[in-house]
């Protein structure tokens, strides 16, 4: 520290009675004073030390307060939510619902920006390289976790992001054509083992959630069946209804209308617990495939380096809008179960998903271009 006014420092910590006394003192440093006999003026040292600690404490408090004010003011301009898929799908619908609710809560515009392509990697890469200021967010899907093992090279790392919250999840459903004699999962496994490589399952595309659910089933149940990929979930279910394939792991909302009319037979949900929409439908684990879980989930993440105060505010506000009655009603109508967990919990979930699906991708020998 540069001392610009030694007299001021001395006079502050040493009430001098005369200039003669000042002449008898030797200035060692800002806070240390000795007289010519070498004795320290300890009371003054203690006062100076307390003043130094108080100054440091004040600086810390000011920094904390500044961060709190920044978080309270956020957002002061429009926020962008990037959806790495085309408009109109379930992820897009969910993103627009959450964006609208956050916009109402903040009194600020929240824009949904669809950046489809590359199996969701194009939109994710855009957000990874965006300024970490809380104004560009990414709505991720289960594919975000799968892509790290499915693609030979992904232009970002998980560490390039900070999780905000898991927003919602929906189970897929294992459904078979009515002509299939199996009435439950155990009977289906027995049928597959009796006819290895002869039965087929459809999916919405290579590497998608419905494809990986089938591969996980093959791995855990130790069965062999042929994968038939389609360009989307709807045609995959349509051909199942028409009898062109044996079974599918499809979105609950797609299967439900056909199951209710008897045109498909739903055997189990792929989530770890039963769906509120089908409370009598067992899970795959309950049906004899322990460890099976293949739900489709959506959550929000931001670029790494986003201020912690902003991360905390975003998490709190996302959870708040997910607990609104009309939000929950709309999500349930679309077979979506609201989650709203913490940033740390969502981060742990994504890490577990990355590791879990890497094993399935490797076992199935899957690779995307």
KOLDRENFI-629297 format. One record per residue (C-alpha): residue number from 1; residue in three letters; z, y, x. Coordinates in nm, 3 decimals, always signed. Layout:
<rs>
R   i  aa      c3      c2      c1
R NUM Ala       Z       Y       X
...
</rs>
This chain:
<rs>
R   i  aa      c3      c2      c1
R   1 Unk  +0.000  +0.000  +0.000
R   2 Unk  -0.089  +0.345  +0.131
R   3 Unk  +0.197  +0.595  +0.117
R   4 Unk  +0.063  +0.936  +0.032
R   5 Unk  +0.399  +1.104  -0.018
R   6 Unk  +0.683  +0.952  +0.188
R   7 Unk  +0.919  +1.229  +0.086
R   8 Unk  +0.865  +1.141  -0.280
R   9 Unk  +0.937  +0.772  -0.216
R  10 Unk  +1.248  +0.849  -0.015
R  11 Unk  +1.385  +1.104  -0.257
R  12 Unk  +1.329  +0.867  -0.550
R  13 Unk  +1.532  +0.585  -0.404
R  14 Unk  +1.778  +0.792  -0.194
R  15 Unk  +1.949  +1.088  -0.362
R  16 Unk  +1.967  +1.307  -0.051
R  17 Unk  +2.240  +1.569  -0.021
R  18 Unk  +2.083  +1.757  +0.266
R  19 Unk  +1.789  +1.768  +0.499
R  20 Unk  +2.024  +1.665  +0.778
R  21 Unk  +2.077  +1.328  +0.611
R  22 Unk  +1.704  +1.278  +0.576
R  23 Unk  +1.669  +1.344  +0.946
R  24 Unk  +1.908  +1.058  +1.016
R  25 Unk  +1.687  +0.805  +0.834
R  26 Unk  +1.394  +0.607  +0.967
R  27 Unk  +1.125  +0.498  +0.717
R  28 Unk  +1.044  +0.130  +0.778
R  29 Unk  +0.829  +0.065  +0.466
R  30 Unk  +0.813  +0.174  +0.108
R  31 Unk  +1.115  -0.026  +0.001
R  32 Unk  +1.313  -0.074  +0.325
R  33 Unk  +1.528  +0.203  +0.477
R  34 Unk  +1.769  +0.193  +0.769
R  35 Unk  +1.976  +0.459  +0.933
R  36 Unk  +1.997  +0.497  +1.309
R  37 Unk  +2.284  +0.253  +1.327
R  38 Unk  +2.054  -0.015  +1.187
R  39 Unk  +2.237  -0.055  +0.857
R  40 Unk  +2.022  -0.121  +0.553
R  41 Unk  +2.067  +0.077  +0.235
R  42 Unk  +2.082  -0.233  +0.014
R  43 Unk  +2.131  -0.062  -0.326
R  44 Unk  +1.809  +0.128  -0.272
R  45 Unk  +1.630  -0.191  -0.170
R  46 Unk  +1.743  -0.364  -0.487
R  47 Unk  +1.630  -0.071  -0.701
R  48 Unk  +1.292  -0.071  -0.531
R  49 Unk  +1.250  -0.449  -0.575
R  50 Unk  +1.337  -0.422  -0.944
R  51 Unk  +1.083  -0.143  -0.983
R  52 Unk  +0.817  -0.358  -0.813
R  53 Unk  +0.888  -0.655  -1.040
R  54 Unk  +0.881  -0.431  -1.346
R  55 Unk  +0.544  -0.292  -1.243
R  56 Unk  +0.397  -0.641  -1.198
R  57 Unk  +0.537  -0.753  -1.534
R  58 Unk  +0.391  -0.447  -1.703
R  59 Unk  +0.048  -0.522  -1.556
R  60 Unk  +0.060  -0.882  -1.680
R  61 Unk  +0.167  -0.767  -2.028
R  62 Unk  -0.116  -0.515  -2.038
R  63 Unk  -0.369  -0.784  -1.944
R  64 Unk  -0.237  -1.019  -2.213
R  65 Unk  -0.241  -0.741  -2.469
R  66 Unk  -0.597  -0.652  -2.372
R  67 Unk  -0.704  -1.014  -2.426
R  68 Unk  -0.532  -1.019  -2.764
R  69 Unk  -0.705  -0.698  -2.871
R  70 Unk  -1.040  -0.843  -2.758
R  71 Unk  -0.983  -1.156  -2.967
R  72 Unk  -0.875  -0.951  -3.269
R  73 Unk  -1.185  -0.733  -3.246
R  74 Unk  -1.424  -1.030  -3.211
R  75 Unk  -1.689  -1.044  -3.343
R  76 Unk  -1.824  -0.691  -3.321
R  77 Unk  -2.189  -0.794  -3.352
R  78 Unk  -2.390  -1.082  -3.510
R  79 Unk  -2.307  -1.436  -3.398
R  80 Unk  -2.583  -1.694  -3.351
R  81 Unk  -2.539  -2.064  -3.434
R  82 Unk  -2.813  -2.270  -3.271
R  83 Unk  -2.912  -2.588  -3.459
R  84 Unk  -3.111  -2.819  -3.227
R  85 Unk  -3.296  -2.975  -3.521
R  86 Unk  -3.556  -2.870  -3.775
R  87 Unk  -3.455  -2.681  -4.092
R  88 Unk  -3.368  -2.876  -4.404
R  89 Unk  -3.177  -3.170  -4.257
R  90 Unk  -2.810  -3.245  -4.315
R  91 Unk  -2.705  -3.078  -3.986
R  92 Unk  -2.897  -2.762  -4.079
R  93 Unk  -2.741  -2.755  -4.427
R  94 Unk  -2.394  -2.797  -4.276
R  95 Unk  -2.454  -2.523  -4.017
R  96 Unk  -2.569  -2.277  -4.283
R  97 Unk  -2.267  -2.349  -4.501
R  98 Unk  -2.020  -2.293  -4.214
R  99 Unk  -2.213  -1.988  -4.090
R 100 Unk  -2.198  -1.829  -4.436
R 101 Unk  -1.824  -1.889  -4.465
R 102 Unk  -1.751  -1.753  -4.117
R 103 Unk  -1.966  -1.449  -4.197
R 104 Unk  -1.760  -1.383  -4.509
R 105 Unk  -1.436  -1.423  -4.315
R 106 Unk  -1.544  -1.190  -4.034
R 107 Unk  -1.743  -0.939  -4.237
R 108 Unk  -2.016  -0.997  -3.980
R 109 Unk  -2.362  -1.156  -3.980
R 110 Unk  -2.383  -1.517  -3.858
R 111 Unk  -2.742  -1.626  -3.791
R 112 Unk  -2.861  -1.989  -3.791
R 113 Unk  -3.131  -2.038  -3.527
R 114 Unk  -3.322  -2.370  -3.543
R 115 Unk  -3.442  -2.481  -3.198
R 116 Unk  -3.572  -2.835  -3.252
R 117 Unk  -3.721  -3.064  -2.990
R 118 Unk  -3.636  -3.289  -2.698
R 119 Unk  -3.399  -3.501  -2.903
R 120 Unk  -3.175  -3.192  -2.948
R 121 Unk  -3.177  -3.113  -2.571
R 122 Unk  -3.387  -2.796  -2.605
R 123 Unk  -3.136  -2.619  -2.828
R 124 Unk  -2.842  -2.746  -2.624
R 125 Unk  -2.995  -2.621  -2.300
R 126 Unk  -3.052  -2.279  -2.454
R 127 Unk  -2.684  -2.247  -2.542
R 128 Unk  -2.568  -2.384  -2.207
R 129 Unk  -2.754  -2.100  -2.035
R 130 Unk  -2.640  -1.828  -2.281
R 131 Unk  -2.374  -1.567  -2.194
R 132 Unk  -2.024  -1.713  -2.246
R 133 Unk  -1.911  -1.435  -2.477
R 134 Unk  -1.866  -1.618  -2.807
R 135 Unk  -2.186  -1.484  -2.962
R 136 Unk  -2.400  -1.798  -2.914
R 137 Unk  -2.269  -2.129  -3.050
R 138 Unk  -2.422  -2.476  -3.080
R 139 Unk  -2.396  -2.713  -3.375
R 140 Unk  -2.398  -3.053  -3.205
R 141 Unk  -2.458  -3.395  -3.354
R 142 Unk  -2.379  -3.746  -3.236
R 143 Unk  -2.705  -3.730  -3.039
R 144 Unk  -2.541  -3.482  -2.801
R 145 Unk  -2.317  -3.762  -2.668
R 146 Unk  -2.591  -4.025  -2.666
R 147 Unk  -2.847  -3.815  -2.478
R 148 Unk  -2.652  -3.824  -2.152
R 149 Unk  -2.731  -4.195  -2.119
R 150 Unk  -3.050  -4.215  -2.326
R 151 Unk  -3.247  -3.964  -2.115
R 152 Unk  -3.300  -4.010  -1.745
R 153 Unk  -3.229  -3.642  -1.689
R 154 Unk  -3.060  -3.389  -1.915
R 155 Unk  -3.079  -3.021  -1.807
R 156 Unk  -2.706  -2.962  -1.860
R 157 Unk  -2.368  -3.129  -1.826
R 158 Unk  -2.089  -3.165  -2.077
R 159 Unk  -1.884  -2.940  -1.851
R 160 Unk  -2.136  -2.661  -1.924
R 161 Unk  -1.976  -2.629  -2.267
R 162 Unk  -1.636  -2.571  -2.423
R 163 Unk  -1.562  -2.759  -2.749
R 164 Unk  -1.453  -2.554  -3.050
R 165 Unk  -1.395  -2.802  -3.332
R 166 Unk  -1.530  -3.117  -3.492
R 167 Unk  -1.663  -2.987  -3.824
R 168 Unk  -1.751  -3.292  -4.033
R 169 Unk  -1.854  -3.652  -4.018
R 170 Unk  -2.032  -3.894  -4.246
R 171 Unk  -2.050  -4.272  -4.224
R 172 Unk  -2.367  -4.472  -4.229
R 173 Unk  -2.390  -4.774  -4.456
R 174 Unk  -2.508  -5.124  -4.375
R 175 Unk  -2.742  -5.216  -4.662
R 176 Unk  -2.968  -5.514  -4.717
R 177 Unk  -3.255  -5.589  -4.951
R 178 Unk  -3.139  -5.771  -5.268
R 179 Unk  -3.344  -6.076  -5.169
R 180 Unk  -3.117  -6.133  -4.868
R 181 Unk  -2.869  -6.409  -4.963
R 182 Unk  -2.577  -6.252  -4.774
R 183 Unk  -2.319  -6.090  -5.004
R 184 Unk  -2.096  -5.956  -4.725
R 185 Unk  -2.103  -5.885  -4.352
R 186 Unk  -1.966  -6.226  -4.249
R 187 Unk  -2.238  -6.403  -4.444
R 188 Unk  -2.498  -6.171  -4.291
R 189 Unk  -2.375  -6.254  -3.940
R 190 Unk  -2.399  -6.624  -4.018
R 191 Unk  -2.755  -6.576  -4.147
R 192 Unk  -2.858  -6.380  -3.838
R 193 Unk  -2.716  -6.647  -3.607
R 194 Unk  -2.901  -6.916  -3.798
R 195 Unk  -3.230  -6.723  -3.770
R 196 Unk  -3.216  -6.537  -3.436
R 197 Unk  -3.491  -6.278  -3.385
R 198 Unk  -3.642  -6.337  -3.731
R 199 Unk  -3.475  -6.066  -3.938
R 200 Unk  -3.540  -5.693  -3.903
R 201 Unk  -3.352  -5.366  -3.931
R 202 Unk  -3.505  -5.022  -3.984
R 203 Unk  -3.388  -4.691  -3.839
R 204 Unk  -3.480  -4.325  -3.844
R 205 Unk  -3.606  -4.339  -3.486
R 206 Unk  -3.534  -4.470  -3.137
R 207 Unk  -3.199  -4.348  -3.006
R 208 Unk  -3.084  -4.204  -3.337
R 209 Unk  -2.751  -4.283  -3.501
R 210 Unk  -2.902  -4.544  -3.735
R 211 Unk  -3.073  -4.721  -3.444
R 212 Unk  -2.762  -4.721  -3.226
R 213 Unk  -2.551  -4.852  -3.515
R 214 Unk  -2.782  -5.152  -3.529
R 215 Unk  -2.764  -5.202  -3.153
R 216 Unk  -2.385  -5.182  -3.164
R 217 Unk  -2.384  -5.443  -3.441
R 218 Unk  -2.601  -5.673  -3.228
R 219 Unk  -2.369  -5.627  -2.931
R 220 Unk  -2.037  -5.680  -3.111
R 221 Unk  -2.146  -5.950  -3.356
R 222 Unk  -2.354  -6.130  -3.092
R 223 Unk  -2.663  -6.152  -3.309
R 224 Unk  -3.034  -6.095  -3.249
R 225 Unk  -3.258  -5.895  -3.486
R 226 Unk  -3.574  -5.690  -3.448
R 227 Unk  -3.565  -5.311  -3.456
R 228 Unk  -3.829  -5.131  -3.665
R 229 Unk  -3.818  -4.754  -3.599
R 230 Unk  -3.949  -4.496  -3.846
R 231 Unk  -4.004  -4.120  -3.825
R 232 Unk  -3.694  -4.029  -4.022
R 233 Unk  -3.423  -4.191  -4.228
R 234 Unk  -3.594  -4.161  -4.565
R 235 Unk  -3.901  -4.378  -4.485
R 236 Unk  -3.670  -4.630  -4.318
R 237 Unk  -3.481  -4.671  -4.646
R 238 Unk  -3.798  -4.657  -4.858
R 239 Unk  -3.944  -4.957  -4.675
R 240 Unk  -3.616  -5.144  -4.713
R 241 Unk  -3.630  -5.087  -5.089
R 242 Unk  -3.988  -5.215  -5.081
R 243 Unk  -3.885  -5.530  -4.894
R 244 Unk  -4.075  -5.459  -4.571
R 245 Unk  -3.756  -5.490  -4.364
R 246 Unk  -3.435  -5.690  -4.404
R 247 Unk  -3.160  -5.432  -4.356
R 248 Unk  -3.074  -5.085  -4.234
R 249 Unk  -2.788  -4.866  -4.118
R 250 Unk  -2.858  -4.549  -4.312
R 251 Unk  -2.692  -4.229  -4.427
R 252 Unk  -2.457  -4.283  -4.716
R 253 Unk  -2.624  -4.023  -4.939
R 254 Unk  -2.964  -4.188  -4.886
R 255 Unk  -2.842  -4.538  -4.968
R 256 Unk  -2.604  -4.459  -5.254
R 257 Unk  -2.862  -4.394  -5.532
R 258 Unk  -3.041  -4.723  -5.459
R 259 Unk  -2.715  -4.917  -5.431
R 260 Unk  -2.598  -4.789  -5.770
R 261 Unk  -2.917  -4.912  -5.937
R 262 Unk  -2.914  -5.250  -5.762
R 263 Unk  -3.228  -5.186  -5.556
R 264 Unk  -3.021  -5.222  -5.238
R 265 Unk  -2.699  -5.406  -5.162
R 266 Unk  -2.447  -5.203  -4.960
R 267 Unk  -2.218  -5.425  -4.753
R 268 Unk  -1.996  -5.193  -4.546
R 269 Unk  -1.950  -4.840  -4.414
R 270 Unk  -1.975  -4.782  -4.040
R 271 Unk  -1.680  -4.542  -4.007
R 272 Unk  -1.336  -4.638  -3.879
R 273 Unk  -1.188  -4.583  -4.227
R 274 Unk  -1.320  -4.611  -4.580
R 275 Unk  -1.522  -4.332  -4.732
R 276 Unk  -1.371  -4.131  -5.021
R 277 Unk  -1.708  -4.164  -5.195
R 278 Unk  -1.695  -4.545  -5.172
R 279 Unk  -1.323  -4.629  -5.165
R 280 Unk  -1.387  -4.994  -5.254
R 281 Unk  -1.645  -5.042  -4.979
R 282 Unk  -1.490  -5.207  -4.668
R 283 Unk  -1.551  -5.085  -4.316
R 284 Unk  -1.744  -5.292  -4.064
R 285 Unk  -1.419  -5.358  -3.878
R 286 Unk  -1.254  -5.485  -4.196
R 287 Unk  -1.559  -5.703  -4.259
R 288 Unk  -1.528  -5.904  -3.940
R 289 Unk  -1.668  -5.678  -3.665
R 290 Unk  -1.359  -5.539  -3.489
R 291 Unk  -1.412  -5.223  -3.287
R 292 Unk  -1.720  -5.118  -3.482
R 293 Unk  -1.749  -4.744  -3.549
R 294 Unk  -2.073  -4.549  -3.577
R 295 Unk  -2.019  -4.236  -3.780
R 296 Unk  -2.252  -3.940  -3.763
R 297 Unk  -2.054  -3.629  -3.668
R 298 Unk  -2.124  -3.259  -3.630
R 299 Unk  -1.923  -3.000  -3.442
R 300 Unk  -1.941  -2.658  -3.281
R 301 Unk  -1.932  -2.588  -2.908
R 302 Unk  -1.987  -2.278  -2.692
R 303 Unk  -2.096  -2.209  -2.333
R 304 Unk  -1.837  -2.286  -2.068
R 305 Unk  -1.651  -1.975  -1.956
R 306 Unk  -1.608  -1.835  -2.306
R 307 Unk  -1.273  -1.647  -2.301
R 308 Unk  -0.984  -1.864  -2.414
R 309 Unk  -0.880  -1.603  -2.669
R 310 Unk  -1.224  -1.626  -2.832
R 311 Unk  -1.217  -2.007  -2.822
R 312 Unk  -0.877  -2.004  -2.996
R 313 Unk  -0.997  -1.759  -3.261
R 314 Unk  -1.315  -1.956  -3.329
R 315 Unk  -1.119  -2.278  -3.361
R 316 Unk  -0.866  -2.122  -3.600
R 317 Unk  -1.138  -1.964  -3.815
R 318 Unk  -1.350  -2.279  -3.830
R 319 Unk  -1.047  -2.479  -3.941
R 320 Unk  -0.965  -2.208  -4.195
R 321 Unk  -1.307  -2.217  -4.363
R 322 Unk  -1.306  -2.598  -4.365
R 323 Unk  -0.985  -2.589  -4.570
R 324 Unk  -1.131  -2.362  -4.836
R 325 Unk  -1.156  -2.556  -5.167
R 326 Unk  -1.521  -2.463  -5.232
R 327 Unk  -1.617  -2.560  -4.876
R 328 Unk  -1.456  -2.901  -4.913
R 329 Unk  -1.622  -2.946  -5.251
R 330 Unk  -1.968  -2.874  -5.111
R 331 Unk  -1.912  -3.100  -4.810
R 332 Unk  -1.790  -3.388  -5.026
R 333 Unk  -2.094  -3.350  -5.253
R 334 Unk  -2.308  -3.414  -4.944
R 335 Unk  -2.097  -3.715  -4.834
R 336 Unk  -1.949  -3.512  -4.549
R 337 Unk  -1.582  -3.542  -4.459
R 338 Unk  -1.438  -3.216  -4.318
R 339 Unk  -1.247  -3.257  -3.991
R 340 Unk  -1.132  -2.932  -3.829
R 341 Unk  -0.946  -3.053  -3.519
R 342 Unk  -0.842  -2.866  -3.204
R 343 Unk  -1.066  -2.781  -2.911
R 344 Unk  -0.888  -3.038  -2.692
R 345 Unk  -0.914  -3.311  -2.957
R 346 Unk  -1.283  -3.249  -3.011
R 347 Unk  -1.342  -3.250  -2.635
R 348 Unk  -1.168  -3.586  -2.603
R 349 Unk  -1.374  -3.723  -2.892
R 350 Unk  -1.702  -3.617  -2.729
R 351 Unk  -1.596  -3.767  -2.394
R 352 Unk  -1.511  -4.097  -2.563
R 353 Unk  -1.844  -4.096  -2.748
R 354 Unk  -2.037  -4.033  -2.426
R 355 Unk  -1.868  -4.331  -2.257
R 356 Unk  -1.891  -4.561  -2.561
R 357 Unk  -2.259  -4.506  -2.635
R 358 Unk  -2.351  -4.531  -2.266
R 359 Unk  -2.244  -4.897  -2.280
R 360 Unk  -2.454  -4.961  -2.591
R 361 Unk  -2.760  -4.783  -2.448
R 362 Unk  -2.732  -4.983  -2.125
R 363 Unk  -2.683  -5.316  -2.304
R 364 Unk  -2.985  -5.249  -2.527
R 365 Unk  -3.197  -5.128  -2.235
R 366 Unk  -3.286  -4.807  -2.416
R 367 Unk  -3.463  -4.516  -2.247
R 368 Unk  -3.622  -4.204  -2.392
R 369 Unk  -3.909  -4.016  -2.230
</rs>
